Amino acid sequence: MVLTEEQYKRFMERVTKTDTCWLWKSVCSAWEEEEYGKMYGCYAHRLALSYFLQRNIMPGTVVRHLCKTKNCVNPEHLTEGSHTENMRDKIRDGTSKYKRLSEDAVRAIRYSDEPHRILSKRYTVALQAISDIQCKRRWKKIHGPTLPPPTPQSEPGNNPILPA
């Protein structure tokens, strides 16, 4: 969607410009893990780049943040790219919601009957990562006996199952 001049004015009313980034300060998406702004049913960073390019974003592409700031809508910090490029950016920048877990942690997650949200916070991984581990979509190579889950008293920072 390419914004009209009037829509762009309303768009910019929701932006705070800093020395480098233009920060979206309005409605964010419903997903708790995401910080992407939305307007007119579209992600704000996609609208910003689309307006700047004066064309729709190419089908099958994502808008990558070159500045590592999820709520930045500065078109100079945005570029079109593939999903693979975007995932590589996240891994390189340390902003990926997936992280490397120890085999013991994977076994503990697989064994646990605690809610995914609690496990997600304990191991600081995405909810989808917990589901993927428990449904054996990820970490399929992990076999053998599972460890009992950490006790409820375990603090997230003091979990002996997580790698140091």
C-alpha positions as CSV (number, residue, x, y, z in Angstrom):
1,M,0.0,0.0,0.0
2,V,1.4,3.4,-1.0
3,L,0.2,6.2,1.3
4,T,-1.4,9.3,-0.1
5,E,0.0,12.7,0.9
6,E,-2.8,13.1,3.5
7,Q,-2.2,9.6,4.9
8,Y,1.6,10.3,5.1
9,K,0.9,13.4,7.1
10,R,-1.1,11.3,9.6
11,F,1.6,8.7,9.5
12,M,4.3,11.2,10.4
13,E,2.2,12.5,13.4
14,R,2.9,9.1,15.0
15,V,6.6,9.3,14.5
16,T,9.3,10.8,16.8
17,K,12.5,11.7,15.0
18,T,15.8,11.2,16.8
19,D,19.3,12.0,15.5
20,T,19.3,8.7,13.5
21,C,16.0,6.8,13.7
22,W,12.4,7.7,13.2
23,L,10.6,5.9,16.0
24,W,7.0,4.7,15.6
25,K,5.1,5.8,18.7
26,S,1.6,4.5,18.0
27,V,-0.3,1.2,17.9
28,C,1.9,-1.9,17.9
29,S,0.9,-5.3,16.7
30,A,-1.0,-7.7,19.0
31,W,1.9,-10.2,19.3
32,E,3.7,-9.6,22.7
33,E,7.1,-10.5,21.2
34,E,6.8,-8.0,18.4
35,E,7.3,-4.3,18.6
36,Y,6.3,-3.4,15.0
37,G,3.9,-0.5,14.6
38,K,0.8,-0.8,12.6
39,M,-1.4,1.6,10.6
40,Y,-4.1,1.0,8.1
41,G,-3.7,-2.7,8.8
42,C,-0.1,-2.7,7.6
43,Y,3.2,-2.7,9.4
44,A,4.5,0.9,9.8
45,H,8.0,0.1,8.5
46,R,6.5,-1.4,5.3
47,L,4.3,1.7,4.8
48,A,7.3,4.0,5.3
49,L,9.5,2.2,2.7
50,S,6.6,1.9,0.3
51,Y,5.9,5.6,0.5
52,F,9.6,6.4,0.1
53,L,9.9,4.1,-3.0
54,Q,6.5,5.2,-4.3
55,R,5.5,1.6,-5.0
56,N,4.3,-1.4,-3.2
57,I,6.8,-3.7,-1.6
58,M,7.7,-6.6,-3.9
59,P,5.6,-9.8,-3.3
60,G,7.5,-12.4,-1.3
61,T,10.0,-9.9,0.2
62,V,10.3,-8.5,3.7
63,V,11.4,-5.1,4.9
64,R,14.7,-5.4,6.7
65,H,15.9,-2.9,9.4
66,L,19.5,-1.9,8.9
67,C,19.6,-0.1,12.2
68,K,18.5,-3.0,14.5
69,T,15.6,-0.9,15.8
70,K,12.3,-2.7,15.3
71,N,10.1,0.4,15.6
72,C,12.2,2.6,13.3
73,V,10.4,3.8,10.2
74,N,13.2,5.9,8.7
75,P,13.3,4.8,5.0
76,E,17.0,5.2,4.9
77,H,17.3,2.5,7.5
78,L,15.0,0.1,5.6
79,T,15.5,-2.1,2.6
80,E,13.7,-4.9,0.9
81,G,15.1,-8.4,1.2
82,S,14.4,-12.1,1.5
83,H,13.3,-13.8,4.6
84,T,16.7,-15.6,4.7
85,E,18.5,-12.3,4.6
86,N,16.3,-11.0,7.4
87,M,17.0,-14.1,9.6
88,R,20.8,-13.7,8.9
89,D,20.5,-10.1,10.0
90,K,18.8,-11.1,13.3
91,I,21.4,-13.8,14.0
92,R,24.3,-11.4,13.2
93,D,22.8,-8.6,15.3
94,G,21.8,-10.8,18.2
95,T,18.1,-9.9,17.9
96,S,16.9,-13.4,16.9
97,K,14.2,-14.7,19.2
98,Y,15.8,-18.2,18.9
99,K,18.9,-19.0,20.8
100,R,21.1,-21.9,21.3
101,L,19.9,-24.2,24.1
102,S,21.9,-26.9,25.8
103,E,20.8,-30.5,25.2
104,D,19.8,-30.7,28.9
105,A,17.6,-27.7,28.5
106,V,15.9,-29.2,25.5
107,R,15.3,-32.4,27.4
108,A,13.9,-30.4,30.3
109,I,11.6,-28.4,28.0
110,R,10.4,-31.6,26.3
111,Y,9.7,-33.3,29.7
112,S,7.9,-30.3,31.2
113,D,4.2,-30.0,31.5
114,E,4.4,-26.3,32.4
115,P,2.7,-23.8,30.2
116,H,4.7,-22.7,27.2
117,R,4.6,-19.0,28.3
118,I,6.4,-19.9,31.6
119,L,9.0,-22.1,29.8
120,S,9.5,-19.3,27.2
121,K,10.3,-16.8,29.9
122,R,12.5,-19.2,31.9
123,Y,14.7,-20.1,28.9
124,T,14.3,-16.7,27.2
125,V,13.2,-18.2,23.9
126,A,10.1,-17.6,21.8
127,L,6.9,-19.5,22.5
128,Q,7.2,-21.1,19.0
129,A,10.6,-22.5,20.0
130,I,9.0,-24.2,23.0
131,S,6.3,-25.7,20.9
132,D,8.8,-26.8,18.2
133,I,10.9,-28.6,20.9
134,Q,7.9,-30.3,22.5
135,C,6.4,-31.4,19.2
136,K,9.9,-32.6,18.0
137,R,9.9,-30.3,15.0
138,R,13.2,-29.0,16.3
139,W,16.0,-30.8,18.1
140,K,14.9,-34.1,16.6
141,K,18.4,-35.5,17.3
142,I,17.9,-35.3,21.1
143,H,17.2,-38.8,22.3
144,G,17.6,-40.7,25.6
145,P,16.3,-40.1,29.1
146,T,15.0,-36.8,29.9
147,L,15.9,-34.8,32.9
148,P,13.2,-33.8,35.4
149,P,12.1,-30.2,34.9
150,P,13.7,-27.5,37.0
151,T,12.0,-26.9,40.3
152,P,9.5,-24.0,40.4
153,Q,11.8,-22.1,42.8
154,S,14.5,-21.9,40.2
155,E,15.1,-18.3,39.1
156,P,15.6,-17.7,35.4
157,G,19.1,-16.4,36.0
158,N,20.1,-19.3,38.3
159,N,19.0,-22.2,36.2
160,P,21.7,-24.9,36.2
161,I,20.3,-26.5,33.0
162,L,21.1,-23.4,30.9
163,P,24.6,-23.2,29.4
164,A,26.9,-20.7,31.1
